[in-house]
């Protein structure tokens, strides 16, 4: 007997749903801060009276030069603070691999294939645009990234009731996307390597791993070690954010007997607010400050490099993720959840075209040394992300009433057990609780019916007595 068809984007398990809700809540707040930081950067950099101060702060250098760390504020934000962001991404990926959707190869196929297609197609769109327009292929990786915080901020602003399955799909997609973005940075944007520093970073990571396996605890041990590893990785020529994701992947994310949460989940819970609320917004503040004059925005559509970025984010991402999801469902005998439509998948795929954080980072790396083109590519990232967000908003709003119905069904808890009813339908105790609730309601309605009946009879009897008096 063949196995029944698997549902794509079906209902999450209760533990996975709880984890996703907690993670997305923090990311949503961080995304709103990210939006504020991006708008602040644009105002700060484009108001003539403020522009010089933005440049002065961004290019202000600080740090120990003897250690090779005399960096500008902008550089510290990109190489230092984003290491925290990728540390959290590493923990997320590790958790998905050992306890989440990526643990099951069949379930993992969907977000992995969707993420791969969602990176390959934008890169192809960029390459084709620049080959036909005579532009540079150096920025092929810029439109391949998805910014989960920015995407969730858009969801928060438009107030959609997106079902948890679609939110989880977006989160998992972004986690896999982050992994491949890190690989792209490590492989394609590492030029000269200092093998001594790289060996030191590797030795530091080995010590980090041994301490974790020995059960050593204490932030005063790991934080200084992490800073040393980061500094060595930076000086090696490999992008310093690799250190963050490597340390995140080393944390144990599976629970043992007596543990409510794994060490990885506990540390992620502590560090995620720092990443979403401070590191990423500060990076945006010092990376998004580009010229947005009418002429500059017009140039975005006239230059092949910038046009390739916009088309990659808006067209490539949507087609790539939607196509990858459809192909996975088509060739694995999976079918879409009964509550959703393929239009929902396309809307989320369009939302993934918000590339912001990692796209800005890759843009800086791809066109390092050409400040003018770097700023133009940043403007293209901002414009492409804005167009993708606008299109996704329209598509999601068209289905918002249906999303609200699904959301309310997922949240309904009529027996007040603290667990949504849809997760208790196979529990006899749930049905006994509901029966008791309905019996109490029925008894109350019978009591009210008897009371109303008695009142009505009294009114009829009183009315008959008055009429007899009038006749007399």
Order of alpha helices (4+ residues) and beta strands (2+ residues): beta-alpha-alpha-beta-beta-alpha-alpha-alpha-alpha-alpha-alpha-alpha-alpha-alpha-alpha-alpha-alpha-beta-alpha-alpha-alpha-alpha-alpha
